[in-house]
Amino acid sequence: MAGFNITVAGDSAINLEFGNIISEKTNGLIRAAAQTLEADPINGVIELVPTFCSLMVVYNPCVVGYDELTSQVRGKLRGLVATTGGIHRVVKIPVCYGGDFGPDLGDVAEHAGMSAEEVIAIHSGHDYLIDMLGFLPGFAYLGGLDERLHTPRLATPRTRIEPGAVGIGGAQTGIYPLASPGGWRIIGRTPVRPYDPDRESPILYAAGDYLRFVPITPQEFSLIETQVESGTYECEIVKGRATTSVQAGTAGEQSEGCEASERSSADDAIAVPQTESDNDHAAGSTAWSEGREASERNASERAAAPQVDAVPQANQKEEDEDALWV
């Protein structure tokens, strides 16, 4: 069981603060609180917004007053226990590492004192807990980046980072869902759209889910990108041993999902032809091959387990101080 403090956030919101340390336990408490208040809603509460260490409760003061709200919240959350372990949603995100897709992969590798292949294998080697969403619609702040990959942000941020860029900033990693300025080191890019306002569910994932990065080739990137544009691609979502899918393209379309992209890697008939521009990605493709083998070995080990393992936390001081900067 764990307690929390209530602070005022303007005239129509309160914050339930569960501490000041970013950790899986804190995240579990926040998720448990949100799930409890969603299952047994308070009249007048409009929205619940999870963050790193707190849960914001937005309410209509014309329907429920502050004293009544805080009294009900304390009553409903008495004896709260963190949500940990069990079966989680794991969203698989295909990523093409290196080359034009990941111009900073070499810098990250040099900083870590390892090869690009090793960076890819480590980065795609386990699942990342989504602590919160923020900064941009669908921007997931992920916990659990291996300490060996912690890399300082760029001294001079880029004025534009492409949608789908996968980067490392300090002790965190994440995906830029939209074009944006940013200072994270870009190591790859996904053709999937984490955020699509025209989709029935605009954001592919939620706080409390996990992301799993799956290395792909430039040819697979082009194929998936085409499928996303036509609304025929779906990201695979894993729940323990079971799988389901959520659409990653345009809302309302049917899809063959990740199986189509997996078949494409072995089927020459639908492979995307090599072009001169593809040669720019040669370094990334070479790194991809060894990185993917390691990633697949890790995936096989995960598949043998009935549930997602707990995600280890990154260096706490660095993550707490720099977490929100992109």
Secondary structure, DSSP 8 states (H G I E B T S, - for coil): ----EEEE-SSSEEEEE--SS--HHHHHHHHHHHHHHHHS--TTEEEEEE-SSEEEEEE-TTTS-HHHHHHHHHHHTTT-----SS--EEEEEEEEESTTT-TTHHHHHHHHTS-HHHHHHHHTSS-EEEEEE-SSTT-EEEE---GGG-B---SS-EEEE-TTEEEEEBTEEEE--S-EEE-SEEEEE-SS-SB-TTSSSSBS--TT-EEEEEE--HHHHHHHHHHHHHT--EEEEEETTEEEEEE-SSTT----THHHHHHHTT-GGG-----GGGGGGHHHHHHHHHHHHHHHHHHHHHHTSSS--------HHHHHHHTT--
